[in-house]
Amino acid sequence: MYTVAIVGLGSRGYHTYAKYQHEHRETMKIVAIADIDANKVLEAKKEFNVPDNMCFDSAESLLSQDKLADVIFIATQDRDHVRQALIALDKGYDILLEKPISPNLDECIELEKKVKETKRLVVVCHVLRYAPFYTKIKEIIDSKIIGDIVTLDAVENVGYWHQAHSFVRGNWRNSNTTSPMILQKSCHDFDIISFLLGKKCISLSSYGSLKYFNSKNKPQGATDYCYDCPCKSTC
């Protein structure tokens, strides 16, 4: 059995990866948790029966302790990943690291060097390549039964609610404080394309704009936030 510490109790850290314990109690036990939201810590503490002294109010608080588990899941905000992972590696943890690693190339290189230095594992959560759907496609491509792949067209359809909630008003609304959307949202696509074709990317370009979500299209009478806005039912 592997013991696990989790920092970042959001959609991925808590509602996806932590839930694995319920189906695989013989292989995983959550022994320490951390989040800046006290309510999330309390909820996870109750669900996974984590002792009070193993609940922390930040990733930094947890990482200031001696090693608490075999593995640490780092599911915090994008620009926190590498800084926290470097500390965790020095503490002796193997790491499950939420994607993207970092929007900063130098940080990615620094993390790679630290992995080699500490001889620990860092697994990045590019999960699509493990889905039966994609593993079957990979098998077909590699078999050459359909010939050589000349072009590949991949479409990432982001739901309007996800676009608005996450990339206009949410945690990833500003690439200067987090990651640009093409990295945060589409790094899964980059990984699965590279995996399927067995080739590395040579060049990349990106463009976009806030064509609709701007003050010009703000409904008359709208307030700054959705929760108290009189237009929210028709917006």
Summary of the structure (lengths in Angstrom):
residues: 235
radius of gyration: 20.4
end to end distance: 49.3
largest distance: 59.6
contacts: 620
relative contact order: 0.09
helix: 43%
strand: 11%
